[in-house]
Amino acid sequence: IVQVAVRRRRATRLLFAMAASSDFLCDDAWWAGQTISEGPHAGKVWWGWGLATEMRAEIEKRMPNHAGESVIRPPAVEEMAARMPAPRVLLDALPLALQRICTAAPFERLFHSSGRDMTDVIRNVRGDIPAFHDFVAYPESEQDVAALLQECSRQRIAVVPFGGGSSVVWGVVPPPLHGALVGCMALDLAKMDRLLDIDVASQCARVQGGMYGPALEAALKQSGLTLRYYPQSFEFSTVGGWVVTRGGGHFATGPTHIDDLVQSVRLVTPVGVTESRRLPGSGAGPAEHRLYLGSEGALGVVTEAWLRLRPRPRARASATVVFAGADADDAFVLGAQAVRELIQTGLQPANLRLGYGPGVALMGGSGLGGAQT
């Protein structure tokens, strides 16, 4: 039985319901076989969300509550390597300069060949992966990205840009080959992960596409600024991924979609580089950067973006309000009316959520008593 626990501002964790014999989950060697010790994704399990150490602690904490239930045991990287087809494109076929930044290691091919939708994760833990990338590239500069795209175009190798791999719409899955295509490469920007510039006066920052959410916020904190953008995948997704998927955050008011926070985009394509103008606003026809928002990597690779920031909050406060009614439906209607009236007054709390049903007890704690909410 695979169960999912969603923790606020944390990645989805896969939990295994244990049978009487669960020794393998407490075995150091077993956990070591699910990950890799070096590289940009060191410590992450190949088949699901998150770090092996955190996932192990979560599973061991919950194991006593699931004794006697069935077990799904994910294959180790070594086991999957034996089932994996050989790469259709050999690294030796690439120029030496590109061979240096490419790998066909089993963990890398596994990790990059599926997203993190539950259908992906369930297939992964069963060892049922329909297709694999032939190799993975880790460019270290914009010049590397351009050279990779040009070489792949020349050799007819499909390219799938890869941010954090948190896609739940099969965006990183190797596409079926057609026509003259001979193979597929995942292009991972994990090594292009720097905050390049901060314009404090304009409250904007120039960020590389491979920078992850926590690293970005940590870097901005020194300037007293924040992007205030928190998708559910925040911990395991990147700036470039947010842009090309037109991601949405969890705040209920103010700018909460990445569309509202992007000022300009720099994009590398097989035929050159384009960068939209950095303007606070414009009414002069279509905005070029809007073309790349939501493009899912089909138009090129986002290597940089200028993002709009805001000052970090100086104070925070939160409250839970319970609406009691004749039944849960009646309570929900009362809550909906209150939410509408609050928003229409012009007040803008950073977040405003209306919960309904059994989940309310989990959000509000044990103090809700027996009220119908």
N, C-alpha and C positions, 0 to 999 in steps of 0.2 A: 504494500500500500504506500503510495507516495502522497504525502501531505504537504501543503504549502502554508508556511507561516509568514505573513507580511508584517514587518515591523516598520513603524513610521520612520521615513527618511533612511531606511535601510533596504538593501537588496532582498529579493525573495529568496528564502532559504528552502532547500529541499530537505525534508525530514523523512527518515526511514522508520517505519513501524517494525519493531524487532520481534523475531521469534525467540524461542527458548535459547537457541544458540546464536549469540550476537558477538562472539569473541572477535570476529574479523573487523568489526567497527572500532574496536579498542586497540587494534594492532598498529603499531607505528609503521611497520613495513607496508601494510595495506594502504594507509593514508599517503605515504610517500609515493606509492605507485599511481596515485590519482592526479599528481601534479608534477611540477618541475622545480628544480632548486635555483635555476639561474634564468636571466632574461627578463624582459618587461612584464611578463605575466607569471613570474615566479610565485609559487604558493597558491595560485588559483587552481581549483579543480577543473578538469577539462570538460566536464559534462553539465555543469550548472552554474548558478550564481555564487560568487564569493570565494573567500579564502578557505583552504582546507582546515586551518587551525580554528577559525571561527565556526565553521560548519560542524566540525567534530565536537566542539564544546556544546553547541546547541543540540545536537543529536543525543549526546550522552546525558544531557540534562533532562531530555524528554523521554528517554528510553523506558524508564520504569512505568510510564503511563500507557505503553503500547506493547507490553509483554504478551506473547501468544499470537500476535498478528503476523502476517506473511512478510517475507523479506524480498527486496529487490537489491541485488548487489551489482553496482556498476563495474564494468570490466576495467582493469588497470590499463594504463597506456601501453604497456608491453603486450597485453592480450590483444588490444585493438590493433597494434602495429602488425601483428601476424595476419589479421583479416584485411588490412588496408591494401588496396591495389597500388601497384608501383606507380610513381609519377609518370605521366605521359610526356612531360617536358623535363629534361635533365638540366640541372644547374650548370653542367659543363657547356651547355649550348648558349649560355649567357656570356656577355663580356666579363672579363675578370673584375672590373670595377663594380659590376652589379652582383656578381657571385658573392662578394664580400658582405653584402647587406641582405642576402637571401638565405633561406633555410628550408629544407624538406624534412626536418626532424618530426617524428611521429606526433609528439605532443602539440607542436605548432599546427600541423595539418588537422589534427582532431579539434583543437580549441577554436580554430578559425572557420571550421566547416559548418557550423550551425549557430543559430541565435539562442535566445533564452526564453522563447515562448514555451508554455508547458508542453506543447506537442514536441518541440525540440528536445526538451529535457527528458521527457518520457522515452523518446526514441534513443537518446544518448545512454540512459542508464540501462536500457535493454541491449545496447550495443548494435542498434539498428540504424546506421547512418547511410542514407542513400547515395551520397556523393561527397567527394573530398577535393579540396584544392590541391593542386599538384605541388605548389610551394608557396612560401610566405615571404614577403619582402618587408624589411624594416628601414625605410629611407631615413636618413639623418638630416637632410636638407631639401630645400625646394628643387635644387638641381638634381638630386637623386630621384625625386618624384618624376620630374620631366624626363629623365633618362630612362626610367622604368617604363613609363607610358609609351615613349617612342619605340623602345625595343619590343615591347609586347605588341604594339601595332604592327611592327615589321614582321614579327614571327607569328602573328594571328593568335595571340594568347589573350583570353578574356581576363579582365581585371575587375576585382570586387574591392572597393575601398572599405576599410575596416576601422571603426573607431574603438569603442569598448566592447563591441559584440553583444550589446544588450537588446538588439532588435527582436521584436516579437511579431514581425510580419515577414519573416524569412528573407530579410534584406541582405544577409551575409552568406546565404546558402549558395554554393557553386551553381551557376546556371547550366542548363543542358547545352551541350555543344551543338552548333549547327553550322552549316556552310563550311567555310574553310578553317574554322577555329580548331586549334590543336590541343588546347589545355586551358587551365584557369589558375590565376594567381590572386591571393589575398594581399592587399596593400595596407599594412598596419602603420599608423602614424604615431605609435606609442613613443618613439624617440624624438618626435617633434612636439615637445610638450612644455614650451617656455612661455612665460609672460614677457613679451618683447618691449612693451612701452606702456606707460600710464600717463594720460593727459589729465592731471588733477583738476585743472581749471575747467575743462569741458566734461569732466567725470566720464571718461572713456578709456578703454584699454585695448591694445593690440595683442592678440593672443594666438598662439599656434594651434592648429586644428587638433593635435593629439593630446592636448592638456585635459586631464580629468577634473571633474567637478571639485572634489576636496582640495586638490592642489591649487586650483584657481582661487578658491575662496581664501586659502591660507596665504597665498601671495598678495591678494588684494587687501587683506586685513592690515598689513603694515601701513597702508595709505589711508586707512579708515574708511574704505569703500567696499561695496559688495555688488555682485550682479543680481542678487536676490532671485535666483532661478533654481528651483529644486524639483526636477522631475523625479519620479519614483526610482529611476535608474541612476540618480545623481552620483552615487559612489562608484559606479562602474560604467560611466558613459563620458564622452568627450565633447569638446566645443564643436569640432567638425561634425560629429554625429548629431548634435542638437540642431545645427543649422540645416543640414541636408534632409532631416526628417521633420522639420518644422515642429519641434518638440514643444510640449506644454508643461508648465510647472504646477505646483500644488496651491499657490496662493489664489485666493478667490477674487481679489480686487487689484486694481492697478496693473502695470505690465506683468503678465504672467506667462505669455507665450514668447518663444524666442524671436518671433517676427518683430516684436516691439522693442527688442533689445539689441538687434543687429544694425550697425551703422553702415558697414561696408564689408565686402567679402573679396578675398583673393583666391582665385581658382586656377589650378594647373590642368591643362588638357593635353592630349597627344600632339596638338599643333601649336601650342603656345600658352602664354599666361595672360589672364585678364584680371583686372582689379576694379571693382566699382568705386565711384567717387565717394569720398568721405564727406558727407554733408549733414548738417543738423536736420534738414528738411528740404524738400524740393517739390515744385509743382510743374516741372518741365517734362511732362510725359512720363512713360513707364520708368520705374526704378530698376536698374539692372540687377541689383543684389536680390530683388524679389524673385527673379527667375531661378536663382540657385537655392532659395529656401524651399525645402520640400522636394528637391530634385533627386534625392535618394542616391546620389553619387553617379547618376547617369550622364551628367554633363561634364564632369571632371572631379578633381580632388580638391577639397577646401583645405588650403594650407594655412591660411590666416583669416582672422576676422577682427574688425573693430567692434567692440561691444559697449553698450551704454550702461553706466554704473549709477549707483546712488550711495549716499552716506550710510554707513552701518547704523542700525538703530541703537539709541542710547539706553532705551528701556523696553522691556517686554512685559506684557500682562496677558493672562488668558482666563477664561471662565467657561463653565458648563451650565447651561440653562435647561431645565427639564420642563417639558410641556405635558401636563397630565390631562387625559381625556377619558371619555367613556370606554374607548378601546384604542388600540395602536393607530388605527386609521384616523380617528378623530384627533388624537394628539399630533399626528403628522400634519394635518390641515392647519391646526393652530400654529405649529412651528413654521409652516410655509408662509402663513400670513405675516408672522413676526419678521421673518427674513426679508420679505418683500418690502414691508414698511421701513425696515432699517436701511436697506439699500436706497430706497427712494427719498430718504431724508438727506442723502448726500454724504452720510458717514461712510468711511471706507476702512473697516477693520482689515488687517492684512489677510486674515483667513476667516471664513464663515461657513460652517458646514452644518447641514441638517441630517441627523442620523435617524434611522427608522428600524424598528424590529429588534431582534435579539442582539444585534451588534452594538446597540446603544450601551448595554451594560459593560461591554468591553472598552468602549471609549470613555465612559463617564465614571468608571470605578464602581465600588460596592455601595456608594451612598445613594443610589437611585431608588433603593427600597422596592416596593411592589407596584410603583406607579406604572400605568399603561403608557409607554412612550414609543 
